[in-house]
Amino acid sequence: MECHRNSATTTGSLSCLCVLLLLFSVHLKACNGARVAPQDSKSTEFIRASCAATMYPDLCFSSLSSYASTIRTSPVQLADVALSVSLAGARSASAAMSRSIAGRGMAPRVAAAVKDCLETMGDSVDELRESLAAMGHVAGRNAAYQINSIQTWVSAALTDEDTCVDGFASGAMDGEVKNMVRSHVVYVAQLSSNALALVNGLATSISRP
């Protein structure tokens, strides 16, 4: 492209430069779009298809899709990442609840429910940690046994999370505290539910001849 100068030399040069930069920017975007790795797209579709079998598919995909390069198309990696995300969520929820209730005056019944909830969430963290430890042995000879252990650990974690929420089911509970607990724990319970579904899918894939 050739830029012609007119009497307003500076203005014409700047206009020409802007056009050149715009064209160059469009060219770069086109090139970058062409560089999307086929493997990344394949991994993303694998995650989306796997998440379709979970109870909360949208949450499943949104929480795992950023790990596509790690998961690739491996059911083992998919389950491992899902468990890691659940564990991180449980730890974060426990810490957030502890901060939220610090120094807050609560009725005895509410305080007892919060204490019980924090204890069960602590158990959930431990159980999810155990499930991740077992995932490290899935590639061995006793894969079926390890997966069965993982299913047991995650099921226990999910039960603890549900127990925490159930402790605030009464309408007499402090509304603000109840909503705070539910906002944290329900999210974690959904992550754990999805992780369990993906572990169940892994069990099915390994049991196939």
N, C-alpha and C positions, 0 to 999 in steps of 0.2 A: 504494500500500500504506500503511495507517495503522497506526501503532504505539501501543498502549495502555500507559499507565504503571500499575504496580501499587505496592504498598507499598515494594518494593525498587526505587526509581526509577532509581538509577544502573545497577544490574544489568540492568533491563529495557531501558534506553536503549541500553546497549552491545550487548545481544543483538539488538535491532532494527537497530542500525547494521551489525552483522556480516551480518545477512540481506540488508540492502540492498546492501552491498558485494559480496556473493556473487552476487546477481542481476545487478548491474551488470557484474561480471567476465564472467559467462556471456554476457551480451548483447554485450560487446565482442568476445569470442572468435568469436561467431557472425558478427558484422559483418566481422571481419578475414578469416574464412574465405570470406566471400562476395566479398571483394575480390581473390581470386587472379586475376591477369591471364590472360586466355585466351591471349595471345601467349606468356607464359612456359610455359604447359602445352604449347603447340604446339611451342615450341623444344625443350623437354625430350624430347618424343616423337620429334622429328626427330633429336636426338642419339642417343637409344636405338636407333632404327631404323638409323641409320648405323653405330653401333658394332657392331651385330649381324653386320656383314660383316668385322669384324676378327678377329684370332686370339685376342685377350684382351678380349672384349666388356665384362666386368664392370669391369676396370681402365679401359678406354676411357671408359665412362660415368661412373665415379666421378671420373676426372681431368678430365673436360670439362663435366659437368653444371652446375658452379658458374658457368660462363661462358655460360650459356644466353642471357642478355640481350645478350651481344656476338655470339654465333653466330647467334641467331635461327633462320632456316631456310636459311642460306646455305652451300653446300658450300665456297665459297672461305674464308669466315670459320672454318668448322669445321676445314679443313685448316690454316689459319694458326694457330689456337689450339693445335691438336694439335702442331704443330711447335714452337711457343713453349714448351709444357709439356715436350716432349722435350728442348729445349735447356736449360731450367732444371734438369731432372733430371740431365742430363749434367754440367753445371757443379757442381751440388750433390754429385754422386757423386765427382767428381774432388777437390773440396775435402775431402770427408769422408774419402776414402782417404788423402789427404796428411796429414791430421791424425792418423789412426789409426796410421800407420806411423812418424810422427815419433819419433825416439829409440828405436825398437824394434829390438832385436838380431835379425837374421834370417840364416839360412844363405845363402850366396852364390846358390844356385839360386833360392831364394824371392825374394831381393832383386832379382835380375835379372828375374824374372817380374813383380814389382810395378812395376819401372821401365818395362818394356815396356808394361804395362797402362796406366800413367799417360800414356805417350806416345800410345798408341792412343786413349785417352779424350780427350786433347787434340785429336787429329785429328778425333774424332767431334764435339767441340764446334765446331770450325771448319767442318765440313761441314754441321752443322745450322744454323749461322749463315748460311752461304751459301744454304741452301735457303730460309730466311726472307727473305733479301734478294731472291731470285728471286720469292717470293710477292708482293712488292710490284709486280711487273710482269705478273701474271697477267691483269689486267683489260684489258691492251692488245691490239694486233693479233696479237702473237706468243705468245698464251696457250699454244698447244700446245707451242711450243718451250720456253717457260719451265717448264711442267709437266714436260716431259721432263728438263730440267736438275734440277728439284727431285727427281724420282724417282731420278736418278743420285746426287745428293748424299746423300739419305736412305739409299739402299741402301748407299753407302760407309760412312756412319756406323754403320749396323746391322752391317756386316761387321767394322768396327773393334771394336765392343762385343762381338761374338761371339768375336773373336780374343783379346780380353782375358780372357774367361772360359775359353777353351780353354787358355790358358797355365797354368791352375791345375788342369787335368784329372788330372794325375798324382797317384796316391795317396801319393806320397812328399812332397807339398807340405805345409807347415805347415797343420794343420787350422784353426786360429783365423784365420790370415791369409786362407786360402782361403775360409772362410765369410764373412769380412768383405767381401772383394772381390765374391763372388757376390751377397751381399745388396744391394749397391749397383748393380752393373753389370747384373745380370739384370733388375732393375726398369726401368732405363733402356732396355735392349734391348727390353723389352716395350712401353714407350711409343713407341719408334722404329718398331717393327713396326706398331703401331696407326696411327701417323701416316702411314706409307707406304701402308697399306691405304686410308686416307681420301684421300690424294693420288691414289691410283689411281682411287678413286671419283669424284674431281673430274675427272680426265682423261676418264673415261667420260661424265660429264654434259656436258662441254664438246664432246665429239666427236659428240654426238647432233645430228641435223639439226633 
